[in-house]
Amino acid sequence: MAYSPVDYETRPSTCVRGTLSCGAVLPYQSGWMRPTSTLSNYKIPSLQNVYLCGSGNHPGPGVSMAPGRNAAQIILADLGVSFKS
């Protein structure tokens, strides 16, 4: 399925003009504050075993794949598995 910028602007609600970065890449949404301080550790506090690894997470959008790697480290730590880089 293909989405247009109009589709991305309506879901998720934080998209503006079709951005894939899940909101603005601004200082107050950077580092440990991305996407918000309560969701900055790649977990959703109210849902057990639900993790965040998209471009909305630190370090943000791009082709670095760092949000996925960072989330994998958290998941493995929760499972008690050692992550060796």
mmCIF file of the C-alpha atoms, coordinates in Angstrom:
data_MODEL
# 
_entry.id   MODEL 
# 
loop_
_atom_site.group_PDB 
_atom_site.id 
_atom_site.type_symbol 
_atom_site.label_atom_id 
_atom_site.label_alt_id 
_atom_site.label_comp_id 
_atom_site.label_asym_id 
_atom_site.label_entity_id 
_atom_site.label_seq_id 
_atom_site.pdbx_PDB_ins_code 
_atom_site.Cartn_x 
_atom_site.Cartn_y 
_atom_site.Cartn_z 
_atom_site.occupancy 
_atom_site.B_iso_or_equiv 
_atom_site.pdbx_formal_charge 
_atom_site.auth_seq_id 
_atom_site.auth_comp_id 
_atom_site.auth_asym_id 
_atom_site.auth_atom_id 
_atom_site.pdbx_PDB_model_num 
ATOM 1  C CA . MET A 1 1  ? 0.000  0.000   0.000  1.00 0.00 ? 1  MET A CA 1 
ATOM 2  C CA . ALA A 1 2  ? 1.278  3.485   -0.840 1.00 0.00 ? 2  ALA A CA 1 
ATOM 3  C CA . TYR A 1 3  ? 0.490  6.602   1.134  1.00 0.00 ? 3  TYR A CA 1 
ATOM 4  C CA . SER A 1 4  ? 0.453  10.170  -0.115 1.00 0.00 ? 4  SER A CA 1 
ATOM 5  C CA . PRO A 1 5  ? 1.571  13.184  1.954  1.00 0.00 ? 5  PRO A CA 1 
ATOM 6  C CA . VAL A 1 6  ? -2.121 13.880  2.606  1.00 0.00 ? 6  VAL A CA 1 
ATOM 7  C CA . ASP A 1 7  ? -2.493 10.382  4.102  1.00 0.00 ? 7  ASP A CA 1 
ATOM 8  C CA . TYR A 1 8  ? 0.554  10.876  6.317  1.00 0.00 ? 8  TYR A CA 1 
ATOM 9  C CA . GLU A 1 9  ? -0.757 14.233  7.483  1.00 0.00 ? 9  GLU A CA 1 
ATOM 10 C CA . THR A 1 10 ? -3.896 12.589  8.835  1.00 0.00 ? 10 THR A CA 1 
ATOM 11 C CA . ARG A 1 11 ? -2.134 9.657   10.537 1.00 0.00 ? 11 ARG A CA 1 
ATOM 12 C CA . PRO A 1 12 ? -0.399 9.895   12.883 1.00 0.00 ? 12 PRO A CA 1 
ATOM 13 C CA . SER A 1 13 ? -1.760 13.213  14.080 1.00 0.00 ? 13 SER A CA 1 
ATOM 14 C CA . THR A 1 14 ? 1.733  14.607  14.756 1.00 0.00 ? 14 THR A CA 1 
ATOM 15 C CA . CYS A 1 15 ? 2.677  14.547  11.070 1.00 0.00 ? 15 CYS A CA 1 
ATOM 16 C CA . VAL A 1 16 ? 2.782  17.949  9.438  1.00 0.00 ? 16 VAL A CA 1 
ATOM 17 C CA . ARG A 1 17 ? 2.627  18.224  5.651  1.00 0.00 ? 17 ARG A CA 1 
ATOM 18 C CA . GLY A 1 18 ? 3.426  14.535  5.308  1.00 0.00 ? 18 GLY A CA 1 
ATOM 19 C CA . THR A 1 19 ? 6.588  14.430  7.394  1.00 0.00 ? 19 THR A CA 1 
ATOM 20 C CA . LEU A 1 20 ? 7.846  10.966  8.303  1.00 0.00 ? 20 LEU A CA 1 
ATOM 21 C CA . SER A 1 21 ? 9.740  12.188  11.348 1.00 0.00 ? 21 SER A CA 1 
ATOM 22 C CA . CYS A 1 22 ? 6.691  12.102  13.605 1.00 0.00 ? 22 CYS A CA 1 
ATOM 23 C CA . GLY A 1 23 ? 6.710  15.793  14.374 1.00 0.00 ? 23 GLY A CA 1 
ATOM 24 C CA . ALA A 1 24 ? 9.220  18.578  14.354 1.00 0.00 ? 24 ALA A CA 1 
ATOM 25 C CA . VAL A 1 25 ? 12.914 17.930  14.885 1.00 0.00 ? 25 VAL A CA 1 
ATOM 26 C CA . LEU A 1 26 ? 13.434 20.752  17.375 1.00 0.00 ? 26 LEU A CA 1 
ATOM 27 C CA . PRO A 1 27 ? 15.576 21.089  20.525 1.00 0.00 ? 27 PRO A CA 1 
ATOM 28 C CA . TYR A 1 28 ? 12.652 20.411  22.860 1.00 0.00 ? 28 TYR A CA 1 
ATOM 29 C CA . GLN A 1 29 ? 12.044 17.109  21.029 1.00 0.00 ? 29 GLN A CA 1 
ATOM 30 C CA . SER A 1 30 ? 15.684 16.009  20.976 1.00 0.00 ? 30 SER A CA 1 
ATOM 31 C CA . GLY A 1 31 ? 17.725 13.549  22.998 1.00 0.00 ? 31 GLY A CA 1 
ATOM 32 C CA . TRP A 1 32 ? 15.990 12.201  26.071 1.00 0.00 ? 32 TRP A CA 1 
ATOM 33 C CA . MET A 1 33 ? 12.891 14.330  25.298 1.00 0.00 ? 33 MET A CA 1 
ATOM 34 C CA . ARG A 1 34 ? 12.159 12.595  21.955 1.00 0.00 ? 34 ARG A CA 1 
ATOM 35 C CA . PRO A 1 35 ? 9.309  11.974  21.413 1.00 0.00 ? 35 PRO A CA 1 
ATOM 36 C CA . THR A 1 36 ? 8.374  13.040  24.986 1.00 0.00 ? 36 THR A CA 1 
ATOM 37 C CA . SER A 1 37 ? 10.165 12.528  28.281 1.00 0.00 ? 37 SER A CA 1 
ATOM 38 C CA . THR A 1 38 ? 7.790  9.725   29.357 1.00 0.00 ? 38 THR A CA 1 
ATOM 39 C CA . LEU A 1 39 ? 8.374  7.807   26.104 1.00 0.00 ? 39 LEU A CA 1 
ATOM 40 C CA . SER A 1 40 ? 12.080 8.539   25.734 1.00 0.00 ? 40 SER A CA 1 
ATOM 41 C CA . ASN A 1 41 ? 13.324 5.155   26.943 1.00 0.00 ? 41 ASN A CA 1 
ATOM 42 C CA . TYR A 1 42 ? 11.861 3.254   23.946 1.00 0.00 ? 42 TYR A CA 1 
ATOM 43 C CA . LYS A 1 43 ? 9.013  1.859   26.066 1.00 0.00 ? 43 LYS A CA 1 
ATOM 44 C CA . ILE A 1 44 ? 5.379  2.715   26.601 1.00 0.00 ? 44 ILE A CA 1 
ATOM 45 C CA . PRO A 1 45 ? 5.047  2.848   30.403 1.00 0.00 ? 45 PRO A CA 1 
ATOM 46 C CA . SER A 1 46 ? 1.367  1.899   30.515 1.00 0.00 ? 46 SER A CA 1 
ATOM 47 C CA . LEU A 1 47 ? 1.765  -1.142  28.223 1.00 0.00 ? 47 LEU A CA 1 
ATOM 48 C CA . GLN A 1 48 ? 4.046  -3.984  29.172 1.00 0.00 ? 48 GLN A CA 1 
ATOM 49 C CA . ASN A 1 49 ? 6.280  -5.386  26.409 1.00 0.00 ? 49 ASN A CA 1 
ATOM 50 C CA . VAL A 1 50 ? 5.454  -2.616  23.922 1.00 0.00 ? 50 VAL A CA 1 
ATOM 51 C CA . TYR A 1 51 ? 8.512  -0.827  22.573 1.00 0.00 ? 51 TYR A CA 1 
ATOM 52 C CA . LEU A 1 52 ? 9.084  2.188   20.319 1.00 0.00 ? 52 LEU A CA 1 
ATOM 53 C CA . CYS A 1 53 ? 11.694 2.064   17.582 1.00 0.00 ? 53 CYS A CA 1 
ATOM 54 C CA . GLY A 1 54 ? 10.563 4.446   14.831 1.00 0.00 ? 54 GLY A CA 1 
ATOM 55 C CA . SER A 1 55 ? 11.900 7.751   13.572 1.00 0.00 ? 55 SER A CA 1 
ATOM 56 C CA . GLY A 1 56 ? 9.957  9.539   16.309 1.00 0.00 ? 56 GLY A CA 1 
ATOM 57 C CA . ASN A 1 57 ? 12.503 8.249   18.809 1.00 0.00 ? 57 ASN A CA 1 
ATOM 58 C CA . HIS A 1 58 ? 16.020 9.467   19.566 1.00 0.00 ? 58 HIS A CA 1 
ATOM 59 C CA . PRO A 1 59 ? 18.119 10.248  17.566 1.00 0.00 ? 59 PRO A CA 1 
ATOM 60 C CA . GLY A 1 60 ? 15.304 11.027  15.152 1.00 0.00 ? 60 GLY A CA 1 
ATOM 61 C CA . PRO A 1 61 ? 14.593 10.507  11.485 1.00 0.00 ? 61 PRO A CA 1 
ATOM 62 C CA . GLY A 1 62 ? 17.105 9.478   8.905  1.00 0.00 ? 62 GLY A CA 1 
ATOM 63 C CA . VAL A 1 63 ? 18.670 6.350   7.551  1.00 0.00 ? 63 VAL A CA 1 
ATOM 64 C CA . SER A 1 64 ? 20.815 5.677   10.604 1.00 0.00 ? 64 SER A CA 1 
ATOM 65 C CA . MET A 1 65 ? 18.587 2.879   11.935 1.00 0.00 ? 65 MET A CA 1 
ATOM 66 C CA . ALA A 1 66 ? 19.747 3.999   15.390 1.00 0.00 ? 66 ALA A CA 1 
ATOM 67 C CA . PRO A 1 67 ? 16.251 4.105   16.930 1.00 0.00 ? 67 PRO A CA 1 
ATOM 68 C CA . GLY A 1 68 ? 15.795 0.409   16.110 1.00 0.00 ? 68 GLY A CA 1 
ATOM 69 C CA . ARG A 1 69 ? 19.227 -0.484  17.467 1.00 0.00 ? 69 ARG A CA 1 
ATOM 70 C CA . ASN A 1 70 ? 18.605 1.494   20.644 1.00 0.00 ? 70 ASN A CA 1 
ATOM 71 C CA . ALA A 1 71 ? 15.211 -0.164  21.130 1.00 0.00 ? 71 ALA A CA 1 
ATOM 72 C CA . ALA A 1 72 ? 16.809 -3.578  20.556 1.00 0.00 ? 72 ALA A CA 1 
ATOM 73 C CA . GLN A 1 73 ? 19.266 -2.857  23.374 1.00 0.00 ? 73 GLN A CA 1 
ATOM 74 C CA . ILE A 1 74 ? 16.374 -2.074  25.738 1.00 0.00 ? 74 ILE A CA 1 
ATOM 75 C CA . ILE A 1 75 ? 14.416 -5.166  24.681 1.00 0.00 ? 75 ILE A CA 1 
ATOM 76 C CA . LEU A 1 76 ? 17.427 -7.440  25.142 1.00 0.00 ? 76 LEU A CA 1 
ATOM 77 C CA . ALA A 1 77 ? 18.168 -5.904  28.546 1.00 0.00 ? 77 ALA A CA 1 
ATOM 78 C CA . ASP A 1 78 ? 14.563 -6.537  29.602 1.00 0.00 ? 78 ASP A CA 1 
ATOM 79 C CA . LEU A 1 79 ? 14.964 -10.153 28.482 1.00 0.00 ? 79 LEU A CA 1 
ATOM 80 C CA . GLY A 1 80 ? 18.215 -10.467 30.409 1.00 0.00 ? 80 GLY A CA 1 
ATOM 81 C CA . VAL A 1 81 ? 20.297 -10.938 27.253 1.00 0.00 ? 81 VAL A CA 1 
ATOM 82 C CA . SER A 1 82 ? 23.658 -9.226  26.974 1.00 0.00 ? 82 SER A CA 1 
ATOM 83 C CA . PHE A 1 83 ? 23.989 -6.829  24.022 1.00 0.00 ? 83 PHE A CA 1 
ATOM 84 C CA . LYS A 1 84 ? 27.467 -6.766  22.542 1.00 0.00 ? 84 LYS A CA 1 
ATOM 85 C CA . SER A 1 85 ? 28.088 -4.057  19.967 1.00 0.00 ? 85 SER A CA 1 
# 
